[in-house]
Amino acid sequence: MNLQNKMKARDSKSSPATAMFAAVFVMFLVSGLLLLLLAALLFRMELSEEAVKIGIVVIYVISGVVGGFCMGKIMKEQKFLWGLAAGAVYFVILLLVSMLVKGGLEMEMVKVITTAILCGASGMAGGMIS
């Protein structure tokens, strides 16, 4: 009887892999939409390079918070850790795609580390507020 109750409790929770996939999918969806908005603003307002760089950082942070929030809502326990994990997965995918497109890691390590911290911390913040 006790084993049956444990199995029901486990079945009622979402699988961590499924939750991670959903959260990262939402993160990339948000990133895509915000990048389209940034491109439209760049086209219409002729933004400077600095404004575009700031916009990209803001997009990383917003996407991380949204993904961490989704992950926290789905997992319901240790939300900040799950948010951090979602931010880390998001960063790793961004890094791998960037390396694939550029043919290697041509960015400065300070920028890579800063981006990793931004993605992880914003995912953690999203998990905390969920």
ABEGO torsion letter per residue (X at the ends): XAAAAAAAAAAABBBAAAAAAAAAAAAAAAAAAAAAAAAAAAAAAGBBAAAAAAAAAAAAAAAAAAAAAAAAAAAGBGAAAAAAAAAAAAAAAAAAAAAAAAGEBABBAAAAAAAAAAAAAAAAAAAAAX
